[in-house]
């Protein structure tokens, strides 16, 4: 999927957790083989060019496309898998894959974990007994600085922006790159939806504030191109003067 995944497990090491970790890694490789738009032999690439019918795709392709359709309706069309004229469900599938990987660990008895897919995170439990997770969000305009730190338990955190990959998120209504925000971080419970909502909200630009405010169980924090910021009322983060990242926080970007 063109990015790096990592696992941070804070529970005691057991054979069941070790096995689940191997299963989670295998799952992510499987998702890459099925959904990667970088691989011409993936099911999604073959489906996009008409070399494979949807009915002949693995069941998870139909599941993901159904989820994408649902998110498209929820976002009034601001999330789309066909922006630019080709099939690309990666705005949802990475969060979906990470959430499934976290579920595998939880089922094996790992209740305090952070699964990170390219800066989008599914967090379970606590970082340490009595201590919540702290997630530093990279500042899109100031390298090596944080613009906010999200704090909490059992969270999903996803950020869309221009810092790492340039203006790669497209406005589905115009097909042009979305540039009215520098970054937009969404916090929820399920990374499947949180990741997709971050993509859609970034495309919305400043209008995302009202949309996120009306959305149940999700909060947002945005950095505008001029460096100004805004956040929804329930955003579970510390908003301070940008500071350098350190090793006390996991980092979302």
Secondary structure, DSSP 8 states (H G I E B T S, - for coil): --S-EEEEE-S---HHHHHHHHHHHHHHHHHHHHH-TT-TTSHHHHHHTTSS-GGGS-HHHHHHHHHHHHHHHHTTTSS-S-GGGS---HHHHHHHHHHHHHHHHHHTT--SEEEEETTEEEEES-SBTTB-EEEEEE-SSSTTEEEEEEEESS-EEEEEESTTTSS--B-TTT-SB--S-SEEEEEES-HHHHHHHHHHHHHHGGGHHHHHHHSTT-EEEEE-TTS-EEE-TT--EE--S-EE--TTSEEE-
